[in-house]
Amino acid sequence: GTIYSGGTVCGGDETEYEGDSKRCDEFGRLYLRKVALYKAKASDRRGICPDGWVIPKKGDWENLVEFLGENAAVKMRKNNANWLNEATNTSGFSALKTCLFSALLNRYKACAAFYYYWSSNTTMAYFFRIYDYDELSNSINYANGTSELMFSVRCIKE
């Protein structure tokens, strides 16, 4: 796919973020909402995804979780990917543990698995999260944050 300059962690930006070189191999590229959803709209959610692929909607994530059933988080986590809790990857989803990145604070925080989902709201970043905390080890949720937060992108086939 195309690599866009600016608004990413792990290259493509003029800024060297704290811990960038150590974390990039582990977490991969993280994007600001404006970059991940570049030119995306309700009729075309491609954003930075290659042709034929789109940024998922919340409903796409909900359908996947419903299909996987009980312990969906365990089934989605890639085993041997530094998860603290059980990871079987029986779904083949291969979720890697990553962190979100705060451009405002210039640091990584809240390690789990975060993926954008498309929303028509242009001022907030909406994301799908697979937790990896003891008390929430099998939890999945949908949330939003400020547009300065950076997350992973998972494209789905149209």
Buried (B, 14 or more C-beta within 10 A) or exposed (E): EEEBEEBBBBEBBEEEBEBBEEBBEBBEBBBBBBBBBBEBEEEEBBBBBEEEBBBBBBEBBBEBBEEBEEEBBBBBBBEEBEBEBEBEBEBEBEBBBBBBBBBEEEEBEBBBBBBBBBBEEEEBBBBBBBBBEEEBBBBBEEEBBEBBBBBBBBBBEE
